[in-house]
C-alpha cells in the first residue's frame, strides 16, 4: 500500500509541475497583443529609488531615471543618511534636473526593520503622485520604461504593474540560477499576464496605484518585509486588485560572483517566498518532479524501475522545455544559454536543496543584519 502511495505521489509531482510548465509555455507562445502606445504625459507619476552605497555606474543609472521622457514625473532618491556613499552620484543626477529630482533622508525608525523599507516609505510619503513607481538603484532604464506601465492601469481594479526583470548572470553559479530563476520566470510571467492572473510583482521596476495601496493598508505594509515586492503583491491581491506586467523586459546584468554569494542570495529569495508567497514555495518543495520520483524509488525498491523511468521522462520534458525557452524567449533578449540548458538537472537539485534550507534555516542575512522570517507574512523579526 505504501509503495503505491509513493508511486501516486511521484506521478502527481511530474503531472502537476511539468504539466503546469508545459501549459504555461503554450499560453506564453500565443501571439501577444500589441503593446499599447506609451504616453508622454498624463497622470502624475513619482519614481522612488531607494539606495544604499554606490552601485557600479551609479550616476548614469540614476540619470536614466531623471531622463525619462514622460513629462509629469518626479524622481525621489531615498537613503538612510545624507552622507551615504551613494549620495554623490545621486546629487549629481539631481543637479542635472533639479526641477524633477530630489534626495530625501529616511533616517532610522525602529518600527521599520530594514533600511530599504524605510527608504521606500520615506519616498512614498514625500510625494502625492497618483502613481508611485519603485526602481532598484542598480538598474539602467530606457527612456520610456516607466511610462510603459501606465496604459495597463486601464481599470480601477488594476493595483500595480511591473516591468519584468530577467537575470543575466555571469559565472557557473550565476548560470545555474538563470536555469531556474530566469528560464521559469520568463515563461510564468508571460503566461500569467496573458490571462490576467499574475500572482506576484517583481521589484526591479514596479508601479503602484496610490489609492489601491491605501485601500489595502498603506505603504506601512512593507515595514517588516524583506521582500517588499512579494508583500505588496500579497496585500493588493487580498484587497481584490489585479497585478499586470508590461511587454517590455528589463535585463539585470550581474557580474561573476562566487557560489557562496549566489547561495546566500538564493536562500534569501526562497525564505522570502516561503513567507510571502507560500503556495508556490510548497508546490516546488512537495511536488518536485525530479526529487520526488527518485525519493520514491529509494523508499519503494520493488517499484524502482518504473519510478526511475518516470524520473527520466520528467527530466527529458524539463530539458526540452528549457531548450524551447532558451530559443524562443531568451535568445531574442540576448540571454541565450545554449548548451548550458543541459545543466538543468543540477539547477533543479540545487533549487530543491535551497528550498529545504529555507525551511530548516529561515534566517536571512541581508545588508549587515539578520532577520528571522516566520510562516506568516507578518512574522518577520530582526535577530
C-alpha positions, 0 to 999 in steps of 0.5 A: 500500500505504501509503495503505491502511495509513493508511486501516486505521489511521484506521478502527481509531482511530474503531472502537476509541475511539468504539466503546469510548465508545459501549459504555461509555455503554450499560453506564453507562445500565443501571439501577444497583443500589441503593446499599447502606445506609451504616453508622454504625459498624463497622470502624475507619476513619482519614481522612488529609488531607494539606495544604499552605497554606490552601485557600479555606474551609479550616476548614469543609472540614476540619470536614466531615471531623471531622463525619462521622457514622460513629462509629469514625473518626479524622481525621489532618491531615498537613503538612510543618511545624507552622507551615504556613499551613494549620495554623490552620484545621486546629487549629481543626477539631481543637479542635472534636473533639479526641477524633477529630482530630489534626495530625501533622508529616511533616517532610522525608525525602529518600527521599520526593520530594514533600511530599504523599507524605510527608504521606500516609505520615506519616498512614498510619503514625500510625494502625492503622485497618483502613481508611485513607481519603485526602481532598484538603484542598480538598474539602467532604464530606457527612456520610456520604461516607466511610462510603459506601465501606465496604459495597463492601469486601464481599470480601477481594479488594476493595483500595480504593474511591473516591468519584468526583470530577467537575470543575466548572470555571469559565472557557473553559479550565476548560470545555474540560477538563470536555469531556474530563476530566469528560464521559469520566470520568463515563461510564468510571467508571460503566461500569467499576464496573458490571462490576467492572473499574475500572482506576484510583482517583481521589484526591479521596476514596479508601479503602484496605484496610490489609492489601491495601496491605501485601500489595502493598508498603506505603504506601512505594509512593507515595514517588516518585509524583506521582500517588499515586492512579494508583500505588496503583491500579497496585500493588493491581491487580498484587497481584490486588485489585479497585478499586470506586467508590461511587454517590455523586459528589463535585463539585470546584468550581474557580474561573476560572483562566487557560489557562496554569494549566489547561495546566500542570495538564493536562500534569501529569495526562497525564505522570502517566498516561503513567507510571502508567497507560500503556495508556490514555495510548497508546490516546488518543495512537495511536488518536485518532479525530479526529487520526488520520483527518485525519493520514491524509488529509494523508499519503494525498491520493488517499484524502482524501475518504473519510478526511475523511468518516470524520473527520466521522462520528467527530466527529458520534458524539463530539458526540452522545455528549457531548450524551447525557452532558451530559443524562443524567449531568451535568445531574442533578449540576448540571454541565450544559454545554449548548451548550458540548458543541459545543466538543468538537472543540477539547477533543479537539485540545487533549487530543491536543496535551497528550498529545504534550507529555507525551511530548516534555516529561515534566517536571512542575512541581508545588508549587515543584519539578520532577520528571522522570517516566520510562516506568516507574512507578518512574522518577520523579526530582526535577530 
